[in-house]
């Protein structure tokens, strides 16, 4: 079996493992280990001024990327000594830890179910536990639904498309490096007094590595919408009109595409409004965006199998 065939099998098995098993326990989850290292550095990083915190964030990223790139490459060589079937399963298990399909679907379902039952306080709680870091205590029903749709759309890029694309291009080391960059941004990439300069480089690097995946995700969501008999032309118009309305250079792409596909208005009060003029979303739209996520993932996997073939052909 060729290296290309191995990589395609690893991708397919990893996706099936994720859908069937979900997340592994935290104690053996590489992302948990990454988070522990980032938290350790955050607690001990300089807090005063700009240069010293910025340099701490820069060193954190460069060392983390270097360790994972080299360590991931060595790990692949060690795995390569195993019998081929075992090698494929082990690599698939490791790749599975860099993305989350089932976890996102479950998080969306939990918010949807309590929202549909009319339990708004519990819906707010589920939303804050699983999907967003913002204060949800004053959100009404449509705002909870909107925040859920926004998060699922954005995470289709960050938690599915981007790591799988990194794997297609650079194998397991590429997927691990991407997950470290994204985790670092999620933990320190904020503009509060403690983290603004520590997280400056991680946040900008995360913006760079997600430039292409975010736009690919928007296209995948629109294509998935077309398969659900939603108007792709309308979705493209909303995407092009609203993609730059968020502070992030990337988040607006999948979110505005989802707004256009579902024909709903997504608003984060005081920050942005996407899909202006459409109706406000409800729990049924959360169900629809979950289907969008799943279909988009299937389309992404098919696309990245093609990308694996191209990359291996160039090599």
C-alpha positions in Angstrom: 0.0 0.0 0.0 1.4 3.4 -1.0 1.9 6.4 1.4 -0.9 8.2 -0.3 -3.3 5.3 0.2 -2.2 5.1 3.8 -3.0 8.8 4.3 -6.4 8.5 2.8 -7.2 5.5 5.0 -6.0 7.3 8.1 -8.3 10.3 7.2 -11.3 8.1 6.7 -10.8 6.0 9.8 -10.2 9.0 12.0 -13.5 10.6 10.9 -15.3 7.3 11.6 -13.7 7.0 15.0 -14.7 10.5 15.8 -18.3 10.0 14.8 -18.5 6.6 16.6 -16.5 7.3 19.8 -16.3 11.0 20.3 -13.6 12.6 22.4 -11.0 10.5 24.3 -10.6 11.1 28.1 -8.8 14.3 29.0 -5.9 12.4 30.6 -4.8 11.0 27.2 -6.0 13.9 25.0 -3.1 15.8 23.3 -5.1 19.0 23.2 -5.5 18.8 27.0 -1.7 18.5 27.3 -1.3 21.5 25.0 -3.8 23.4 27.2 -1.8 22.6 30.3 1.4 23.8 28.8 -0.2 27.0 27.6 -1.8 27.6 31.0 1.6 27.1 32.7 3.2 29.7 30.5 0.3 32.1 30.9 0.5 32.0 34.7 4.3 32.7 34.6 4.5 35.1 31.7 5.4 38.8 32.3 2.2 40.9 32.9 3.7 44.4 32.7 4.4 46.4 29.6 4.2 45.2 26.0 7.5 43.9 24.8 8.1 41.2 27.5 4.6 39.7 27.3 4.7 39.8 23.5 8.1 38.0 23.5 6.7 35.4 25.9 3.9 34.7 23.5 6.2 34.6 20.5 8.6 32.1 22.2 5.6 30.0 23.4 4.4 29.7 19.8 7.8 29.1 18.2 8.8 26.5 20.7 5.4 24.8 20.7 5.3 24.6 16.9 8.9 23.3 16.7 8.3 20.6 19.3 5.1 19.4 17.7 6.6 19.5 14.2 9.7 17.6 15.1 7.9 15.4 17.7 5.1 14.6 15.2 7.7 13.6 12.5 9.6 11.4 14.9 6.3 9.8 16.1 5.3 9.0 12.5 8.7 7.3 12.0 8.1 5.2 15.2 4.6 4.3 14.1 6.0 3.4 10.7 7.8 0.5 12.4 4.5 -1.2 13.4 2.6 -3.6 11.1 0.8 -1.6 8.5 -2.8 -2.2 9.8 -1.7 -1.2 13.4 0.2 1.8 12.0 -3.0 3.1 10.2 -5.2 2.7 13.3 -2.7 4.4 15.7 -2.2 7.3 13.3 -6.0 7.6 12.9 -6.4 7.7 16.6 -3.9 10.5 17.0 -5.4 12.4 14.1 -8.8 12.1 15.6 -7.7 14.2 18.6 -7.1 17.2 16.4 -10.7 17.7 15.2 -14.2 17.3 16.6 -17.3 16.5 14.6 -19.4 14.5 17.0 -18.6 16.9 19.9 -19.9 19.9 17.9 -23.0 18.0 16.8 -23.7 17.0 20.4 -23.2 20.5 21.7 -25.6 21.9 19.2 -28.2 19.2 19.9 -28.0 19.9 23.7 -28.7 23.6 23.2 -31.4 22.8 20.6 -33.3 20.3 22.7 -33.7 22.5 25.8 -34.4 25.6 23.6 -37.2 23.6 21.8 -38.6 22.6 25.2 -38.9 26.2 26.2 -36.2 26.0 28.9 -34.4 29.3 28.1 -32.2 29.4 31.3 -30.9 25.9 30.6 -30.3 26.7 27.0 -28.2 29.7 28.0 -26.3 27.5 30.4 -25.7 24.8 27.7 -24.6 27.4 25.3 -22.0 28.9 27.7 -20.7 25.5 28.8 -20.2 24.0 25.3 -19.9 26.7 22.6 -19.2 30.3 23.6 -17.2 32.3 26.1 -19.5 35.4 26.1 -22.0 36.1 28.9 -25.2 34.4 27.9 -27.3 35.3 31.0 -29.4 38.0 29.2 -29.8 36.4 25.8 -33.3 35.8 24.6 -34.4 32.7 22.6 -33.5 33.9 19.2 -30.1 35.2 20.4 -29.3 31.8 22.0 -30.2 30.2 18.7 -28.1 32.7 16.7 -25.1 32.3 19.0 -25.3 28.5 18.6 -25.5 28.8 14.8 -22.6 31.2 14.7 -20.4 29.0 16.9 -21.2 25.8 14.9 -20.5 27.5 11.6 -17.2 29.1 12.9 -16.1 25.8 14.5 -16.8 23.9 11.2 -13.7 25.8 10.0 -11.6 25.8 13.2 -12.4 22.4 14.5 -13.0 20.3 11.3 -11.9 21.8 8.0 -8.6 23.5 9.1 -7.1 20.5 10.9 -8.1 18.1 8.2 -6.7 20.4 5.5 -3.5 20.6 7.5 -3.3 16.8 7.6 -3.9 16.6 3.9 -1.0 19.0 3.2 1.5 18.1 6.0 0.3 14.9 7.6 -0.1 14.3 11.3 2.6 16.8 12.3 0.7 19.5 10.3 -2.6 18.7 12.1 -0.9 18.8 15.5 0.8 22.1 14.8 -2.5 23.6 13.6 -4.3 22.4 16.7 -1.6 23.9 19.0 -1.9 27.3 17.2 -5.7 27.3 17.5 -5.7 26.2 21.1 -3.1 28.8 22.0 -5.3 31.5 20.4 -8.4 30.2 22.2 -6.6 30.5 25.5 -4.5 33.7 25.3 -5.8 35.5 22.2 -7.9 38.0 24.0 -7.7 41.8 24.4 -8.0 42.0 28.2 -5.2 43.6 30.2 -3.6 40.3 31.2 -3.5 38.6 27.8 -3.5 41.3 25.1 0.2 41.4 24.4 0.9 37.8 25.5 -1.7 36.6 22.9 -0.9 39.1 20.2 1.4 36.8 18.1 -0.7 33.7 18.7 -3.9 35.5 17.6 -2.3 37.0 14.5 -0.7 33.6 13.5 -4.1 31.9 14.0 -5.6 34.5 11.7 -3.0 33.6 9.0 -3.4 29.8 9.2 -7.2 30.1 9.1 -7.4 32.5 6.1 -7.9 29.7 3.5 -9.8 27.2 5.7 -12.4 29.8 6.7 -13.2 30.7 3.0 -13.2 27.0 2.0 -15.7 26.4 4.9 -18.0 29.1 3.6 -18.0 27.5 0.2 -18.6 24.0 1.7 -21.5 25.4 3.8 -23.1 26.9 0.7 -22.6 23.7 -1.3 -24.1 21.7 1.6 -27.0 24.1 1.6 -27.5 23.5 -2.1 -27.8 19.8 -1.4 -30.4 20.7 1.2 -32.3 22.6 -1.5 -31.3 26.0 -0.2 -30.6 28.8 -2.7 -26.8 29.0 -3.3 -27.0 32.3 -5.1 -28.7 34.0 -2.2 -26.2 32.5 0.2 -23.3 33.7 -1.9 -24.7 37.2 -1.9 -25.0 37.3 1.9 -21.6 35.8 2.3 -20.0 38.5 0.1 -22.0 41.3 1.7 -21.5 40.4 5.3 -18.2 38.5 5.5 -16.2 41.5 6.7 -18.5 42.6 9.4 -16.8 40.7 12.2 -13.7 41.9 14.0 -12.0 38.6 13.0 -10.8 38.4 9.4 -12.0 34.8 9.2 -15.0 34.2 11.5 -17.4 36.3 9.3 -16.9 33.9 6.3 -18.5 30.7 7.6 -21.0 32.6 9.8 -22.3 34.9 7.0 -22.5 31.9 4.7 -24.6 30.0 7.2 -26.8 33.0 7.7 -27.3 33.1 3.9 -28.0 29.4 3.6 -30.5 29.4 6.5 -32.0 32.8 5.7 -31.7 34.0 9.3 -30.3 37.1 10.9 -27.4 36.4 13.2 -26.6 39.3 15.6 -24.0 39.6 18.4 -25.3 42.8 20.0 -22.8 45.6 19.8 -20.5 43.7 17.5 -22.1 42.6 14.2 -25.2 41.7 12.4 -25.2 39.1 9.6 -28.0 38.3 7.3 -29.8 41.6 7.9 -33.4 41.5 6.8 -34.0 37.8 7.3 -36.1 36.4 10.1 -34.7 35.7 13.6 -33.5 32.1 14.2 -35.1 29.6 16.5 -34.4 26.0 17.6 -35.3 24.5 14.2 -32.5 26.5 12.6 -30.0 24.9 15.1 -31.1 21.5 13.7 -30.6 22.8 10.2 -27.1 24.1 10.9 -26.2 20.7 12.4 -27.2 19.1 9.2 -25.1 21.7 7.3 -22.1 20.9 9.5 -22.4 17.2 8.8 -22.9 17.5 5.1 -20.0 20.1 4.9 -17.8 17.6 6.7 -18.5 14.9 4.1 -17.8 17.4 1.3 -14.6 18.4 3.1 -13.4 14.9 3.4 -14.0 14.2 -0.3 -12.1 17.4 -1.2 -9.2 16.7 1.0 -8.8 13.2 -0.4 -8.4 14.9 -3.7 -5.9 17.3 -2.1 -3.9 14.3 -0.7 -3.7 12.9 -4.2 -2.5 16.2 -5.6 0.1 16.7 -2.8 1.5 13.2 -3.1 1.6 13.6 -6.9 3.7 16.8 -6.5 6.1 15.0 -4.1 
